[in-house]
Amino acid sequence: MRRLLFAAALAAGAVWVTSFAAVALSARRDTAGSADAIVVLGAAQYNGRPSPVFKARLDHAAALYRRGLAPLVMVTGGVGAGDTLSEAAVGRRYLIEAGLPEGAVAIEATGRTSEQSLRAAARHVRDAGGSRVILVSDGFHMLRLAVLARRFGLEPKRSPAPDSPIRASLRREVGYLLAESFKAPIAFLLTRSR
């Protein structure tokens, strides 16, 4: 019995180490290329202003749009507890004020989790006849987002926000990487297709 428990613990540890390594490697890999849409995962907003983390994501999405990689930026994120505005609406206004054309910025404001937001965004992209997306978020998020996007019928490219305050703080980033090393395999195992 001890050998069985030891073997199970060893196997679980190996799976976790592999997951952590995959999340960490994915966090620094940018595969942005031609796509049908840029999908920005929401983050906190404060009284109509994007948080520093959200601002870094939005600025990066704007740069990708200006490079001509996609004709549309879709900002996701619902209304948080105690808020009156959705993250998506705040993000859209920010991008338009930054000079992106109104017709090039869409929102998906129904989701309150990454899975809900990406599932709804995937529906919009597919309904418009597209499938190729550039996912913009923080690096720690990239592996799980790519898993979810594939489950929802998208062909994801990943482009982590290089100027995120999370990336600038090793201690903070490691905490997120550790959390994602558990979330990514769960998403892989439990997320239903479309």
Summary of the structure (lengths in Angstrom):
residues: 194
radius of gyration: 17.3
end to end distance: 41.5
largest distance: 64.9
contacts: 662
relative contact order: 0.18
helix: 55%
strand: 14%
